[in-house]
Structure formats: C-alpha cells, structure tokens
Amino acid sequence: MIPLEVWVVVSIQVVLGFADVVLHHELIARLPWRSGAAPELRLHGARNLAYAVIFLMLAWVLPLGWTALMLAGLLLVEAAITFTDWIVEDSSRRLPASERALHGLLAINFGVLLALLAPIVWRWLDAPVAIAFVSRGVWSWLATAAGVGLLAMAIRDFAAARRVRRFQNRSLSLELSGRQRWLVTGGTGFVGRRLTEALAGDGHEVTVLTRDINRTKHLRAPFRVVTSLDQIDSGERFDAIVHLAGEPVAGGRWTAARRRRIERSRPEVAQRLIELVDRLETKPRVWIGASAVGWYGDRGEAELDEDADHQDGFAHRSCQLAEAASTAAEHLGVRVVVLRIGLVLGREDGLLAQLLTPFDLGLGARLGSGRQWMSWIERDDLVRLIAFASTHEGLRGPVNAVAPHAVTNRAFTKALGRALRRPAWFTLPRVLLVGVLGDMARELMLASQRAVPARALDNGFEFRLPEIDAALAKALS
C-alpha cells in the first residue's frame, strides 16, 4: 500500500506544478509563442512526460524486485531535468519573484516526496521480481487523470518547441537618409524595442531613456542608454524625439490609483522632455508622441478621421492629457506629430499576445456582441509610420496610426481562429466583462472605434499589411 501522506504530497506537487505552468509559462512568459524558448519547452515536455509515467505507475503498477528501480530511475531523471530546466530558465529570461518562490516550494515538496517513497521502494526491492497491476481506489483514478493531463501538456510543449524554432525576427530597414540621431522613451517596450533595433541596425545613433537599465539587456542592436535626461548635455543634437513611454492602459481594472498613474505617466515624462528641448542648443526637427484611438471614445459605426469628434470618458481624457503634453513642444519651434495608435499586432506583447494562449487552446471568444469596431495596425507598419512621420513635413498634429481596414471584434475573432486553425465559438458576455473589469472593459474592450488613417494616406504612406488576415499571418510566422 502507498500511505495517504504520499498521495497528499503528490497532489500538492500537481497543484504547484499546474500553477507554475499556467501563471508563469503560459500567461507571463508566454513560452509557446516566444522566440528562443525551444530549449526550455523541450525540457518542460520531457519533465511532463516523466511525471506522466511516474503518476501512471503509482496509480496502477506494483513494481517488485529490481523492477522497482524503474520508478527510482524515473524520479532521478525528473530531478535532473528540472535542475537543468531551472538553469536554462535563469539564463534565458528574467524570472519574476513569484516563479522563483514557486520553484523553491516545488523543490522542497519533491524532496519530501522522495523521502516518503524511499522506504517504500526499498521494501519493493527486497521482494521477489514481479510486476503486478493493482488498484489504489480513488487515488488511482486521480493519479491517472493527472498523468493524462501531463501527457497532453508534454505533447503541447514538444509541438510548441517545433513552432517557436520557425519564428524569425527579420530585420527592418526604415530607409532614412543620412546618419540620424534619435531619442526614444519607452525604447524597451513592444513598439519601442522594434523601433530602436531598426534605427540602430540602419546605422543611426539611438539614445534610449529608461527607468530600468536591465530591460535594455535584450535589445540586440548598439544603442546608448540614459536613466535621466540630465545625463544629456545641452550641446547634443537630436533629429527626432519619440515619446512612447507610459503606463499601460489595458491589463487590469482601472482603480483610482491606476487611473492616476495612467493620467500622469506620459505627461510627466513629456514635461521632462520639454525641459530638455528647451535647453538644447539645437532643437530637434520633430517630436513624435504616442496617443491612442481611445481618444475618440465609443463612436459606434462612424468612420473616424483625425478631424472627428469624440465621446467623453476616461480613455479620452487620458489620451487628451498625453496629446496636450506633446503638443507643448510646438511652442519651442518643433514640429509635433501625435500618433493615435490602434491595437498593435505582434506575438511578443500587447493584446494579441495575451489572446494567443486561450485561442490556441480552443477557447477563443468574441467580446460582448462582437459588433464593435477594432482599429489595428501591424507592428512593423507602425514603426515604419513613425519613421515616415519624422521626414514628412506635411504631417502635423494627430495622425491615426491604424491600418486602412478596421474590423469588428466578431471578424477579428474569426480571423485569429483561422490563423491558429482553432475554433473560436465562445462569447464573453458584456455583463461579465463590465462586472469584472469595469470601465476598462466598457471603454477599451467593448467600445467601437472605426478609425481611418486619412492623414497618413494623404501624405503618401503605404501600408504593407492593410488586411487583417495577412497581418495575423505575419505576426504568427
């Protein structure tokens, strides 16, 4: 018999392991969609496979004599795989404190499991050689369910490892003339990282303002890092300033504290940039600031060019504050372009990255009625538009940074399901979304903005990916 305490420790290991996979591997790190994650995914697959066999053996098999060494060997193999996996994880990505803590708990609990199993396996070794099939009641069925689940996770990990090996981060050339000097805030973010690498890859000089210098370690191209604008001398010259830094608007309920952070983050950095521009002996040619199509509020079926009116709400007010802060640079003789950015498509970060796991698992769902319009843009097209805005004097003030063809949420849900070859049949009811996320759901997830890039098109900008299916295919390739 296997004592109850062994099954309790096994159950704890299953719960802790499942929490680690869901919270850290799937939701935070998004390993099945991250370039370079193939080694870690293969180790996860091997570990899950070993655990699946261990649980199935504990459920139905009584190995006696030397056959008990099979179980002992599997436990040692699992320990070696886990140790190697933690080394690979630590060298390939920044682990959050919660993941390190959970790894510690998993290691302690696994040690307890080994200590409890050791005398049991020793007794089995003393018995005559035999392999008996036994039933351990409800624990057999629970262990079988865990084993089958782990086997499915192993298959998913191995498949994901093959998929991420095919991912390619192709270089992007912005075709800017001469050798330019750019200052970028938010240069380590989803869009800023791609812009910084494209500029530096083309031979331009890029200065990145960041609060956390550790975040720049993953940028591939040469660049300069400053943690304070006071580190920039008044005699330096910049051709362009791009202000992308700011508190993310999506990602959680808008509490009072979070609303204050959202409202203050971009204007506060913009004010420090204004002070820098004021003391620079040579002013930059252009200032490009980030806003969002949330500026328009919920506008239903109306097509929204840059002259369209807005509906009031927190999203509009926070965008208006950001735009006003950037526009202040005009008083110093700098041309200002404010990009009202839609949903940026890319697998590495942003809303699309958050949707990949549920859609990949066949849990894709439209939001509410699905009739609300979503204005979107592929990430490289957005970076190219930033470069375009830096050189075209005709672009001033607000510019809709969206693809020409907005789609309804229903159409987007179907397109993403097609791109992943998964069904997307579910619906998240409006009442549920608003009940859980409040105004954030009401103004971002359920609001309708059918924006059109009128000024970009009028000035000759050409979108390489104007259609949603091609943009999703590129993002997932």
Summary of the structure (lengths in Angstrom):
residues: 477
radius of gyration: 26.8
end to end distance: 51.4
largest distance: 91.0
contacts: 1552
relative contact order: 0.09
helix: 57%
strand: 13%
